[in-house]
Amino acid sequence: MTIRFSVNGVGFELPDGRGQDTLLDFLQEELNLTGTKLCCGIGVCRACTVQVVKPPSPAPVPTISCSTALATLDGTQVSTIESVARHGRPDPVQQAFLDGFAFQCGYCAPGFVMAARMFLRGLQAQPVPPDQLEAAMMDAIGSHICRCTGYVRYFDALGPLAEAVNAGEAIEL
């Protein structure tokens, strides 16, 4: 049996014997994609969050790569933080976090960026009532751990972008 999936648009086929290897180890050790970070190693901090799409559903799902076995990825499309910037320019979430001085050390930033992007894509597909936006943001990024900034800067930076997307403003993610 073969495990087939893609990472940032590049297809991979691995033997079934690799099924228990973690996605994070594969990304860092074999693909040299080091933007996704290992922090706690047990899926609690969410620093290692990547985006996974499993057809037929087009909806991206935040996935903790440190504890995701490669066997569970058969048929999926994985996107990492390396796929976010385009033509050397930050995407809107990265720019909002930069403009809002949302992070200090930046270690947790890739996980926050990936989760925030998926949250905003969800808002594009299905806006929420404005009075529920803050709770929706909390559901999307509230479980991510940041040891430097105390989360407030991430929420403050994401808030205006979430309001704009929720109101129907066209923002390319």
Secondary structure, 3 states (H helix, E strand, C coil): CEEEEEECCEEEEEEHHHCCCEHHHHHHHHCCCCCCCCCCCCCCCCCCEEEEECCCCCCCEEEEHHHCEHHHHCCEEEECHHHCCECCECCHHHHHHHHCCCCCCCCCHHHHHHHHHHHHHHHHHCCCCHHHHHHHHHHHHCCCCCCCCCCHHHHHHHHHHHHHHHCCCCCCC
